[in-house]
Amino acid sequence: MSYEIKKEIRIHNTEDNWDYVFTTDEYGTVTVKCNNELSAKYGETTPLDIPQDCIQHFINALSEFK
């Protein structure tokens, strides 16, 4: 038997129906997947791998779009 435990954070916009899913692996690399109408239509997401020490910069950039 094998299993995996991982932390996941989801930012979901219910009005526009998109979300960002942040996950991390055992090395501390954070992966971000954006799911939106296009990804649902075509069944594709593009993950972004961000080193753990850079994730705050990414979140700060996202908050600028509020």
N, C-alpha and C positions, 0 to 999 in steps of 0.2 A: 504494500500500500504506500502511496506517496501523496503528499498534500503540500499546498503552498498557502502561506498566510501573507497577505500584503495589505498595506494601508491604501485606501482610496478616498479621494476628496472629489466631490462633484459640484461644479457650479452650473446651475440650470436656470435658464431664462424661460419662464413659462409663456410669456407673451409672444416671443419670436421663435420659440421651440428650438433652441440650440443649447448645447452644454459643453463644458470643458471637463474632462476627467483626468485628474492627476493621480498617478500611481508611482510607487517607488519599488526598487528591487533591493536585493541583498547587498549591492555595492553602493547604494545611496544615490543612484541615478534616478532622476524623476522623469517620467514619461507623461506627456500631455497629449490627449487626443481631443480633437474638436469634432463634435457631432452636430450636424445641422441638416436642413432640408436636402441639400445636394448630396451629402454623404448617405442619407437615408434612401434617396432615389437611386444612387449608383452603388450603394453597399460598400463604400470606401471611406476610410479615415486616414489621415496622415499623422503618424505620431511624431512628436518632437522630443528628443532626448536631451534633457537639460541637467548639467551637473548640479548636485544638491546645493553647493555653495553659491549658485547663480539663480536659484529659484526665486529669491526675493526680488531680484531685478525684473524678472518676468512678470511677477504679480504686480509690481509697481507700474510696469508699462500697461498692463491690462486695466489697472485702476484709472489711468489717465483717460481712458475712453468712456468713463462713466458720464 
